[in-house]
Amino acid sequence: MDKVSTLIGRRPMLALAVAALLGLGLGLLIGWEVWPVQWTDAGPQHLTTKPPTNLQEVYLKGVAARLQLDGDTKAAQAALADWPEAAAAVQSLSKQPTTSEQERGQLERLSQVLLSASGTAGEPQPAAAPDAFATVRNVGLICLAGLLAAVVIGGVWALMQGRLGRLLPVREEEIEEAEVEPGASAVPERRSARPGAEPVAHFTTTYEFGDDGYDDSSSVESATGEFLGEYGVSIAEAIGIGEPRKVTALEVWLFDKDDIRTVTQVLMSEHAYYDDAFRAKLAPKGEAVLARVGETLVLETASLMVHARVVDLEYREGNLPPQSVFNHVTIELTAWVRPKSGQASEMRQQTVRGSSFPS
């Protein structure tokens, strides 16, 4: 440490340059990997085109398939109203070798509807404008990197002046006036909040295409057999007409006897998740979550917590919009009892003394 302080005192400009480079690298790492920019209310033209899933193609094919299914030209035009180059994108997609004959026919019809609506049939489409979101993202990353560099430089300067201790005071609420045993660290160990050491309930449920009355649930009981609540999965929404029902969304729910509300989240197919009309229709049922293998839904009430993990998923094929109807979905649900306020305070005191939360 003495050597570092001496080097900083002799060559401060070098130290500042190194600190700036470290801050820049840290800023880029955080901006690109740890906390990337999350856009909301973007149009379909801003969906990713990178593999493995080209979401622009999925969206366009979904609009074309829906147009083929219900013939609603106004709905198709409204779905792409904010995308000036939508017709050109549809024409380009229809010419790709990976597009099937059925999809090509649907896309060509969609292109005709878009061109007739804009009155530009047969005219070349204008070139796409630069992506404003990418520009804003780059500017934001530069600003973030500059801010982090300034923080690092300020920290180095404070270290040189011997003021670091006053810049990082220990908050009284963190130590809670706990006694620190000899050899134990006085700084609380940071742990993410967890409901408890052992789950109190667990079950796995599978929806299969054709099970129109699907509604699977299980009760949550304490170690002494006391009823604490109930949780499960049921059908939230289906598309099309006829039987069996073509399920496109499932509802995962949690009831707590100590809470006045039932918490729900909606597990949606790709087709439903990226369709604004479906999202708006199902919004009252709960937060929308895209169905994909490995996805975990977290539901919390006053005294319970449930993790619902998608362990298997398969879409049904046929004369349906792509990635729209579940063939089967397997969900693994695990329930914990959340610690009471007194137990949480005791856990924090144990952490200050060098103990950790239950794993």
C-alpha positions in Angstrom: 0.0 0.0 0.0 2.9 2.4 0.8 4.4 1.7 -2.6 1.1 2.5 -4.4 0.7 5.7 -2.4 4.3 6.7 -3.3 3.7 6.0 -7.0 0.5 8.0 -7.0 2.3 10.9 -5.3 5.1 10.9 -7.8 3.1 10.3 -11.0 -0.5 11.6 -10.4 -1.3 11.9 -14.1 -0.5 8.3 -14.7 -2.7 7.3 -11.8 -5.5 9.4 -13.2 -5.1 7.8 -16.6 -5.2 4.3 -15.2 -8.2 5.2 -13.1 -10.1 6.6 -16.1 -9.3 3.5 -18.2 -10.5 1.2 -15.4 -13.7 3.3 -15.0 -14.3 3.2 -18.7 -13.9 -0.6 -18.9 -16.1 -1.1 -15.8 -18.8 1.2 -17.3 -18.9 -0.7 -20.6 -19.0 -4.0 -18.8 -22.0 -2.9 -16.6 -23.7 -1.2 -19.5 -23.4 -4.1 -21.9 -23.5 -7.2 -19.7 -24.6 -6.5 -16.1 -27.4 -3.8 -16.5 -28.1 -3.6 -20.3 -30.6 -1.0 -21.5 -34.1 -2.3 -21.3 -36.5 -0.6 -23.8 -40.2 -0.4 -23.3 -43.1 0.6 -25.6 -40.9 0.0 -28.7 -42.4 -0.9 -32.0 -42.0 -4.2 -33.9 -39.2 -2.6 -36.0 -37.1 -2.5 -32.8 -37.3 -6.3 -32.1 -34.1 -8.2 -32.3 -33.0 -9.9 -35.5 -30.1 -11.7 -34.0 -30.1 -15.5 -33.7 -31.2 -17.9 -32.4 -34.7 -16.2 -32.6 -35.3 -13.5 -35.1 -38.2 -11.8 -33.3 -39.0 -9.5 -36.2 -39.6 -12.5 -38.4 -41.7 -14.1 -35.7 -43.8 -11.0 -35.3 -44.4 -10.5 -39.1 -45.3 -14.2 -39.6 -47.7 -14.0 -36.6 -49.4 -10.9 -38.1 -49.6 -12.7 -41.5 -51.0 -15.9 -40.0 -53.6 -14.0 -38.0 -54.7 -12.1 -41.2 -55.0 -15.5 -43.0 -57.0 -16.8 -40.0 -59.5 -14.0 -39.5 -59.2 -11.8 -42.6 -59.2 -8.6 -40.5 -57.2 -6.3 -42.7 -57.6 -3.3 -40.3 -56.1 -5.3 -37.4 -53.1 -6.3 -39.6 -52.6 -2.6 -40.7 -52.9 -1.4 -37.1 -50.3 -4.0 -35.9 -47.7 -2.5 -38.2 -48.9 1.1 -38.3 -45.8 2.4 -36.5 -43.4 0.7 -38.9 -43.1 2.7 -42.2 -40.9 0.0 -43.8 -43.2 -2.9 -42.8 -44.2 -3.7 -46.4 -40.6 -3.9 -47.5 -39.7 -6.1 -44.6 -42.6 -8.4 -45.4 -41.6 -8.7 -49.0 -38.0 -9.4 -48.1 -39.1 -12.1 -45.6 -41.4 -13.8 -48.2 -38.4 -14.2 -50.5 -36.1 -15.9 -48.0 -35.4 -19.6 -48.7 -36.3 -20.6 -45.1 -39.9 -19.4 -45.5 -42.3 -22.2 -46.2 -44.8 -22.0 -49.1 -47.7 -21.5 -46.7 -45.9 -18.7 -44.9 -44.9 -17.1 -48.2 -48.6 -17.0 -49.3 -49.6 -15.4 -46.0 -46.8 -12.9 -46.2 -47.6 -11.9 -49.8 -51.2 -11.3 -48.8 -50.1 -9.1 -45.9 -47.8 -7.2 -48.2 -50.7 -6.4 -50.5 -52.8 -5.2 -47.6 -50.1 -2.9 -46.4 -49.3 -1.5 -49.8 -52.9 -0.9 -50.6 -53.4 0.9 -47.3 -50.5 3.3 -48.0 -51.3 3.8 -51.7 -47.7 2.8 -52.7 -48.4 -0.4 -54.5 -45.6 -1.1 -56.9 -43.5 1.8 -55.6 -40.1 1.2 -53.9 -40.1 1.6 -50.2 -37.8 4.2 -48.6 -34.6 3.1 -46.9 -34.8 2.4 -43.2 -33.9 5.3 -41.0 -31.1 4.9 -38.5 -32.1 3.1 -35.4 -32.6 5.9 -32.8 -32.6 3.4 -30.0 -29.1 2.3 -30.8 -27.9 5.9 -30.9 -29.5 6.7 -27.5 -28.0 3.5 -26.1 -24.5 4.5 -27.2 -24.9 7.9 -25.7 -26.1 6.4 -22.5 -23.2 4.0 -22.3 -20.7 6.9 -22.8 -22.3 8.9 -20.1 -22.3 6.0 -17.7 -18.7 5.2 -18.5 -17.8 8.9 -17.8 -19.7 8.9 -14.5 -18.0 5.7 -13.3 -14.6 7.1 -14.4 -15.3 10.2 -12.3 -16.2 8.1 -9.3 -13.0 6.1 -9.6 -10.9 9.2 -9.9 -12.6 10.7 -7.0 -11.9 7.6 -4.9 -8.2 7.7 -5.8 -8.0 11.3 -4.9 -9.8 10.7 -1.6 -7.4 7.9 -0.8 -4.5 10.2 -1.5 -5.9 12.7 1.0 -6.7 10.1 3.6 -10.4 10.8 3.6 -11.8 7.5 2.5 -13.0 6.7 6.0 -15.2 9.7 6.1 -16.6 9.0 2.6 -17.8 5.5 3.5 -19.3 5.6 7.0 -20.9 2.6 8.5 -24.7 3.0 8.9 -26.0 2.3 12.4 -29.1 0.4 11.0 -26.8 -2.1 9.3 -24.9 -3.1 12.4 -28.0 -2.8 14.7 -25.8 -2.2 17.7 -24.7 -5.9 17.6 -21.7 -7.1 19.4 -18.8 -8.1 17.2 -17.0 -11.2 18.3 -13.2 -11.2 18.2 -11.9 -12.1 14.7 -15.3 -11.5 13.1 -15.9 -8.8 10.4 -17.8 -5.7 11.5 -19.3 -5.3 8.0 -22.5 -7.3 7.4 -22.3 -10.0 4.8 -24.6 -9.2 1.8 -27.0 -11.9 1.0 -30.1 -12.0 -1.2 -33.4 -12.3 0.6 -34.5 -15.9 0.7 -37.8 -17.3 2.2 -36.4 -20.1 4.3 -34.1 -23.1 4.5 -36.5 -25.7 3.4 -39.6 -25.6 1.2 -42.9 -26.5 2.8 -44.6 -27.7 -0.4 -43.7 -28.9 -3.9 -45.5 -30.4 -6.9 -45.1 -30.7 -10.6 -48.0 -30.2 -13.0 -48.3 -30.7 -16.8 -50.9 -29.2 -19.2 -51.6 -31.3 -22.3 -53.4 -30.2 -25.4 -57.0 -31.3 -25.2 -57.3 -31.0 -21.4 -59.9 -28.3 -21.6 -60.7 -28.5 -17.9 -57.1 -28.1 -16.8 -56.9 -26.6 -13.3 -54.3 -28.2 -11.1 -53.5 -27.0 -7.5 -52.0 -28.1 -4.2 -52.4 -26.9 -0.6 -49.6 -25.4 1.5 -49.3 -26.7 5.0 -46.9 -26.1 7.9 -44.9 -28.8 9.6 -47.7 -29.2 12.1 -50.4 -29.6 9.4 -51.8 -26.1 9.6 -53.3 -24.9 6.4 -51.4 -21.9 5.1 -52.7 -21.4 1.6 -53.0 -22.9 -1.9 -51.2 -22.5 -5.2 -51.6 -23.9 -8.8 -51.9 -23.4 -12.5 -55.0 -23.1 -14.7 -55.9 -22.0 -18.3 -55.9 -18.2 -18.8 -56.7 -17.8 -22.5 -57.3 -19.7 -25.7 -57.4 -18.6 -29.4 -59.5 -19.6 -32.3 -62.8 -21.5 -32.2 -63.9 -25.1 -31.7 -62.7 -27.9 -29.5 -60.3 -28.8 -28.1 -59.4 -25.3 -26.8 -56.2 -23.8 -28.3 -54.5 -22.6 -25.1 -52.1 -19.7 -25.6 -51.7 -18.6 -21.9 -51.6 -20.2 -18.5 -52.3 -18.6 -15.1 -50.1 -19.3 -12.2 -51.6 -18.3 -8.9 -50.9 -18.2 -5.1 -53.5 -17.9 -2.3 -52.4 -17.0 1.2 -54.9 -17.3 4.1 -53.1 -14.4 5.8 -53.4 -12.1 2.8 -56.5 -10.5 1.3 -55.4 -11.0 -2.3 -54.6 -13.9 -4.6 -51.3 -13.2 -6.5 -51.3 -14.3 -10.2 -48.9 -14.2 -13.1 -49.7 -15.2 -16.7 -47.4 -17.5 -18.6 -47.9 -16.6 -22.3 -46.8 -18.1 -25.6 -44.5 -16.1 -27.9 -47.5 -15.2 -30.2 -49.5 -13.9 -27.3 -46.6 -12.2 -25.5 -45.7 -10.1 -28.5 -49.3 -9.2 -29.4 -50.4 -5.9 -27.8 -54.0 -6.9 -27.9 -53.4 -10.1 -26.0 -51.2 -8.3 -23.5 -53.9 -5.7 -22.8 -56.6 -8.3 -22.5 -54.7 -10.4 -20.0 -53.2 -7.5 -18.1 -55.9 -7.7 -15.3 -55.0 -11.3 -14.6 -51.4 -10.4 -13.6 -47.9 -9.8 -14.9 -47.1 -11.3 -18.3 -44.2 -13.7 -18.5 -42.9 -15.2 -21.8 -43.0 -19.0 -21.6 -39.6 -20.6 -22.2 -37.8 -23.6 -20.7 -35.9 -22.5 -17.5 -38.1 -19.4 -16.9 -39.0 -19.0 -13.2 -42.0 -17.1 -12.0 -41.8 -15.7 -8.4 -45.1 -15.1 -6.5 -45.1 -13.5 -3.1 -47.7 -12.8 -0.5 -47.7 -11.7 3.1 -46.3 -15.0 4.4 -45.7 -17.3 1.4 -43.4 -17.4 -1.6 -43.7 -19.7 -4.7 -41.2 -20.3 -7.4 -42.8 -21.8 -10.6 -40.2 -23.0 -13.1 -40.9 -24.1 -16.6 -39.2 -27.4 -17.1 -40.6 -28.5 -20.4 -42.4 -26.7 -23.2 -43.7 -27.7 -26.7 -45.8 -25.7 -29.2 -48.5 -27.3 -31.4 -48.0 -27.1 -35.1 -50.6 -27.0 -37.8 -52.9 -24.3 -39.3 -52.1 -22.0 -36.4 -50.0 -18.9 -35.9 -46.4 -20.0 -35.2 -45.5 -20.4 -31.5 -49.1 -19.7 -30.4 -50.7 -22.8 -29.0 -49.2 -25.0 -26.2 -49.0 -28.7 -27.0 -47.8 -29.4 -23.5 -46.2 -27.4 -20.6 -44.6 -28.8 -17.5 -44.2 -26.5 -14.5 -42.5 -27.3 -11.2 -43.8 -25.3 -8.2 -42.1 -24.9 -4.9 -43.5 -23.0 -1.9 -41.7 -21.5 1.1 -42.9 -19.8 4.3 -41.5 -16.3 4.5 -39.8 -15.4 7.8 -41.7 -13.2 10.2 -40.3 -9.7 11.0 -38.9 -10.9 14.3 -37.1 -13.8 12.6 -35.7 -11.5 9.9 -34.3 -9.2 12.6 -32.6 -12.1 14.3 -31.1 -13.3 11.1 -29.6 -9.9 10.4 -28.0 -9.8 13.9 -26.5 -13.3 13.3 -25.1 -12.0 10.0 -23.4 -9.1 11.8 -21.7 -11.6 14.2 -20.2 -13.5 11.2 -23.0 -15.9 10.6 -24.8 -16.3 7.2 -28.4 -16.8 6.2 -29.6 -20.3 5.8 -28.7 -21.6 2.4 
